[in-house]
Amino acid sequence: MTTLATRTRLSYLDNLRVGLTALVVLHHAAVTYSHIPLWYYYEAPRDDSATALDVFLALNQAYFMGFFFLIAGYFTPGALDRKGAGRFARDRLVRLGIPLLLFVIVVRAAVGIPGWSVSGLPYAEYYVLSWDPGPTWFLEVLLVFSLVYALVRRLRPEPGPVAAQPLRGRWILAFVVGLAVATALWRLMVPNGTYVPVLGLPTASYLPQYAAMFTVGVLAYRRDWLSGLTRRAGRWAWVAAVVAVPFGLFAYVLDDQVGIAVFEAVFATAMIIGLLVLFRERFAAPWPSLLTANAFAVYVLHALVISALGIALSGLVAPAIVKAVVLGALGLPLCWAFAAAVRALPGAKKVL
């Protein structure tokens, strides 16, 4: 029987996914006018307000995709328990693989037009050479993590339900230290800014964080760690996140890779704990299904809306930060409306 606590727990995590998806949309709206030319439609900034966008992007990148992996990891063991390893693997190939192909084959054909227009190449040649999963790199990596987990469970089945365990402060501290060390060592080989062309990973330097957060999500489900996070832990997490910000920005300015790795480990862990407690305590009631049911489709399809809106706003003369705010404010409702319309097509809800 599904208890009220279970429904509440799932509802606040669903709400968190909506919030994080909205943050992804705003992130790419900010990229459009930042000093980071890594979006399909991009306008080089002409004023200093773009620096504020750069800071916004750096802070987001430090934690928000890791948070997605933690939530995905949390829902993974239950899905595998219900379906078995074989059916779970087939389901993930459909649920993650088809949207990934949808973006690479169809969506990319449209969002790549601004880049093609300045490339000087025939469109067909540009389309082939610019192969990239774009934002759906997340689905690609999550698919790998999910299949690895299914393989592990097939080779080593769970012994049975694991009793709830309190999440102790010293474990969190050990996790932060371990993540900082792993990230710093990884970046000796894969520094920030490394792009993996075959896989299309724009943030390969964050892979230790993504794998660690997915693993923590799996363990949190088995040991019921999330419900054990106290309000006091949430308050201390917000303090840690705020205190870490100036140190992190200083490390970015100095390009201190060790300092950046330490900052990201602290900030990511603190933000995730703080937001988990905040949403559990303040936003536990289910949000409208229009938001929660369409969040995944928004993630897959938002590049179309944000790129088209960026082109439509190209004639607006305003500071970079103002254009980013306008693009984000218009883009959020349009992304959800577009996603809902696409999901209304026959068969779309099976994969979106």
SULTA-V888289 format. One record per backbone hydrogen bond with DSSP energy under -1.0 kcal/mol. CO is the residue of the C=O (numbers start at 0). NH is the residue of the N-H. If there is no record, write none. Layout:
BEGIN
co	nh
CO	NH
CO	NH
END
This chain:
BEGIN
co	nh
2	6
3	7
4	8
5	9
6	10
7	11
8	12
9	13
10	14
11	15
12	16
13	17
14	18
15	19
16	20
17	21
18	22
19	23
20	24
21	25
22	26
23	27
24	28
25	29
26	30
27	31
29	32
30	33
31	42
35	37
46	49
47	50
49	53
50	54
51	55
52	56
53	57
54	58
55	59
56	60
57	61
59	62
59	63
62	66
63	67
64	68
65	69
66	70
67	71
68	72
69	73
70	74
74	78
75	79
76	80
77	81
78	82
79	83
83	87
84	88
85	89
86	90
87	91
88	92
89	93
90	94
91	95
93	97
95	99
96	100
97	101
98	102
99	103
100	104
101	105
101	106
102	107
106	109
106	110
107	111
109	112
111	115
112	116
115	118
121	125
122	126
123	127
124	128
125	129
127	130
132	135
133	136
134	137
135	139
136	140
137	141
138	142
139	143
140	144
141	145
142	146
143	147
144	148
145	149
146	150
147	151
148	152
149	153
150	154
151	155
167	171
168	172
169	173
170	174
171	175
172	176
173	177
174	178
175	179
176	180
177	181
178	182
179	183
180	184
181	185
182	186
184	187
185	188
185	189
190	193
195	199
195	200
200	195
202	205
203	206
205	209
206	210
207	211
208	212
209	213
210	214
211	215
212	216
213	217
214	218
215	219
216	220
217	221
218	222
219	224
222	164
225	228
229	233
230	234
231	235
232	236
233	237
234	238
235	239
236	240
237	241
238	242
239	243
240	244
243	247
244	248
245	249
246	250
247	251
248	252
249	253
250	255
254	256
255	259
256	260
257	261
258	262
259	263
260	264
261	265
262	266
263	267
264	268
265	269
266	270
267	271
268	272
269	273
270	274
271	275
272	276
273	277
274	278
275	279
276	280
277	281
278	282
287	290
287	291
288	292
293	297
294	298
295	299
296	300
297	301
300	303
301	305
302	306
303	307
304	308
305	309
306	310
307	311
308	312
310	313
312	315
318	322
319	323
320	324
321	325
322	326
323	327
324	328
325	329
326	330
327	331
329	333
330	334
331	335
332	336
333	337
334	338
335	339
336	340
337	341
338	342
341	344
344	347
347	350
347	351
END
